[in-house]
Amino acid sequence: MSIHFWNKKYTETLAQTLIRFRTETNIQVGEKITYAGRLDPMAEGLLVLLTGDDVHKKDSYMGLDKVYEIDFMLGPRTDTYDILGLVSLDSQIFSVLDDKKLAIFIKESLGSFEQPYPPYSSKPVEGKPLFMWARENRLSEIVIPTKKVSIYSIEYKGKKIVSLEDFKNEIITNMRLVEGDFRQDEITDSWKKYLEKQVTKEIEIYTISVSASSGTYMRSLVEALGASLVTGACTLKIKRVSIGDYKL
């Protein structure tokens, strides 16, 4: 079989995922591997990998609809819209989700619209990816591109409560697991400073399930949710559970 439905792990980069895939499936060193649709380091779940001659079938999988489960919190804002980002200095303290306002946001978010690419993404602009413009603090020099996306459904799945100390330790651990230059030390320090400002000993983490068209950014959706609630919002984990008819 040269089309593989692979379970990417949380904190893995795509490079790490491909190395693990090649090792665990005994794919020969010289054989080509490609993927149909990216997943960020702080995302996990279903990934379509193609090998051999099937690498040319990539486009037939790229446009399939996706279903995700997203864990997020309210209060902090980061420059990447997820936990692998620098916490904004103007972030509010942890906030609590208002069910009625969430219902309004869900209703207003369904359908098709132009979604701006997040600043920290690989979308090329004038010959280099957006994240390079962001790292150089030059986003003001360009127009952020948008993409037409469709959201078919959003379902609130519930919440869990974790201690502030456990959350802090998890951030430190996960930052160490991510390989490559993602500003891990700076990000860890910014989270430590943010958490030191909190007066609560426990925080609430919320989960939603989203069915959407290919290319819809879940961390951008969470960022928009925070803005609609007049607070910050940060994606903690994204899990892709299906691609078209293929399920995790």
C-alpha positions in Angstrom: 0.0 0.0 0.0 1.5 3.4 -1.0 -1.2 5.6 0.5 -1.0 5.6 4.3 -3.3 7.1 6.9 -0.8 8.0 9.7 -1.4 9.2 13.2 0.9 12.2 13.8 1.9 12.7 17.5 1.5 15.9 19.5 4.7 18.1 19.5 6.1 16.2 16.4 7.2 18.4 13.5 6.4 17.0 10.0 10.1 16.2 9.6 10.0 14.0 12.8 6.7 12.4 11.6 8.2 11.4 8.3 11.3 10.0 10.0 9.2 7.9 12.4 6.9 6.8 9.5 9.9 5.7 7.4 11.4 3.8 10.4 8.2 2.1 11.5 7.0 1.0 8.0 10.5 0.1 6.7 10.2 2.4 3.8 13.5 2.4 1.9 15.7 5.4 2.2 15.5 6.3 -1.5 11.7 6.0 -1.8 9.8 9.3 -2.1 7.4 10.4 0.6 5.0 13.3 0.6 2.0 14.4 2.6 -1.4 15.8 1.7 -2.1 18.6 4.2 0.1 19.9 7.0 -0.3 19.7 10.7 1.5 22.1 13.1 3.7 20.8 15.9 1.0 21.4 18.4 -1.5 19.3 16.4 -2.0 15.6 16.2 -4.1 13.1 14.4 -4.8 11.9 10.9 -2.2 12.7 8.2 -2.3 11.3 4.6 1.2 10.1 3.5 1.9 9.0 0.0 4.9 7.0 -1.2 6.3 5.8 -4.5 4.3 6.6 -7.6 1.4 7.7 -5.5 3.1 10.9 -4.5 1.5 12.3 -7.7 -2.0 11.7 -6.3 -1.4 14.3 -3.5 -3.9 16.8 -5.0 -6.8 14.4 -4.9 -6.5 14.3 -1.1 -5.6 18.0 -0.5 -9.1 19.3 -1.0 -11.1 16.9 1.2 -13.1 18.3 4.1 -11.7 17.8 7.6 -13.0 17.3 11.2 -11.0 18.6 14.2 -11.2 18.6 17.9 -9.7 21.7 19.4 -8.7 22.4 23.0 -8.4 26.0 24.0 -8.4 28.5 26.8 -9.6 32.0 27.2 -7.4 35.0 28.4 -4.0 34.6 26.8 -3.2 35.7 23.3 -0.1 34.6 21.4 1.5 35.7 18.1 1.0 32.3 16.6 -2.6 31.9 18.0 -1.6 28.7 19.7 0.5 27.6 22.7 3.7 27.5 20.6 3.8 31.3 20.5 4.9 34.4 22.5 2.2 35.5 24.9 1.1 39.1 24.2 1.9 41.6 27.0 -1.6 42.9 26.9 -3.2 39.5 27.5 -6.0 39.3 30.1 -6.0 37.0 33.0 -7.8 33.6 32.5 -11.4 34.1 31.4 -14.5 31.8 31.7 -16.5 30.8 28.7 -20.0 32.3 28.4 -22.3 29.7 26.9 -24.7 32.2 25.4 -21.9 34.2 23.7 -20.4 30.9 22.4 -23.7 30.0 20.8 -23.9 33.3 19.1 -20.3 32.9 17.8 -21.1 29.5 16.5 -24.1 30.7 14.6 -22.3 33.6 13.0 -19.2 31.4 12.0 -21.1 28.8 10.0 -20.9 29.2 6.2 -18.3 30.5 3.8 -16.0 33.5 4.3 -12.6 34.8 3.6 -10.2 33.8 6.4 -6.9 35.6 6.8 -3.8 33.3 7.0 -2.3 33.4 10.5 1.0 35.4 10.6 2.9 32.3 11.6 2.1 30.1 8.6 3.9 28.8 5.6 1.8 30.8 3.1 4.3 32.5 0.7 4.1 36.3 0.2 6.5 38.0 -2.2 8.7 34.9 -2.3 8.9 34.0 1.4 6.6 32.4 4.0 4.5 34.6 6.2 6.2 33.4 9.4 9.5 34.9 8.1 7.8 38.3 7.7 6.4 37.9 11.2 9.8 37.0 12.7 11.3 40.0 11.1 8.5 42.3 12.4 7.7 43.3 8.9 4.1 42.3 8.6 3.1 46.0 8.2 4.9 46.0 4.9 2.6 43.4 3.3 -1.0 42.6 2.8 -2.0 39.4 4.7 -3.6 37.0 2.1 -6.9 35.4 2.7 -8.5 32.2 1.6 -12.2 31.3 1.1 -13.1 28.6 3.6 -16.3 27.0 4.8 -17.3 25.9 8.3 -20.1 23.3 8.3 -20.5 22.7 12.0 -19.1 23.7 15.4 -20.0 21.6 18.5 -19.1 22.4 22.1 -17.8 19.2 23.7 -17.3 20.4 27.3 -14.4 21.5 29.6 -11.9 20.2 32.0 -10.2 21.8 34.9 -6.4 21.6 35.5 -4.2 23.1 38.1 -2.1 26.1 37.2 1.1 24.2 38.3 0.3 21.2 36.1 -0.4 23.5 33.2 2.9 25.3 33.6 4.8 22.0 33.9 3.1 20.7 30.8 4.1 23.7 28.8 7.8 23.4 29.8 7.8 19.7 28.9 6.1 20.1 25.6 8.4 23.0 24.5 11.4 20.8 25.1 9.9 18.0 22.9 9.5 20.3 19.9 12.6 20.0 17.7 13.9 22.8 15.5 14.0 26.6 15.9 10.5 27.6 17.1 11.7 30.2 19.7 11.1 27.6 22.5 13.1 29.4 25.2 11.5 32.8 24.6 8.0 31.2 24.4 8.5 29.3 27.7 9.7 32.5 29.4 6.7 34.4 28.2 4.3 31.8 29.5 6.0 31.7 32.9 5.6 35.5 33.2 2.0 35.3 32.1 1.2 32.5 34.6 2.9 34.4 37.4 0.2 37.1 37.1 -2.7 34.7 37.7 -4.6 34.8 40.9 -6.4 31.5 40.3 -5.0 28.1 41.1 -7.0 26.3 38.5 -7.9 27.0 34.9 -10.6 25.8 32.5 -9.8 24.2 29.2 -12.6 23.9 26.6 -13.1 21.6 23.7 -15.0 22.1 20.4 -15.4 19.9 17.4 -15.3 21.6 14.0 -16.2 20.3 10.5 -14.7 22.5 7.9 -13.3 22.8 4.3 -9.7 22.0 3.5 -7.3 24.8 4.5 -9.4 26.3 7.3 -7.1 27.3 10.2 -8.5 26.2 13.6 -6.2 28.4 15.6 -7.4 31.4 13.6 -11.0 30.3 14.4 -10.1 30.2 18.2 -8.5 33.6 17.9 -11.7 35.0 16.3 -13.7 33.4 19.2 -11.6 35.2 21.7 -12.1 38.5 19.9 -15.9 38.0 19.8 -15.9 37.4 23.5 -13.7 40.6 24.1 -10.9 38.6 25.6 -7.9 36.5 24.4 -8.0 32.9 23.3 -5.3 30.4 22.7 -5.3 27.0 21.0 -3.7 24.4 23.1 -4.1 21.2 21.0 -5.6 20.4 17.6 -6.6 16.8 16.8 -7.6 16.0 13.2 -10.0 13.1 13.4 -11.1 12.7 9.8 -10.2 13.6 6.2 -13.1 13.1 3.9 -14.4 9.6 4.6 -11.2 8.5 6.2 -11.2 8.5 10.0 -8.5 8.4 12.6 
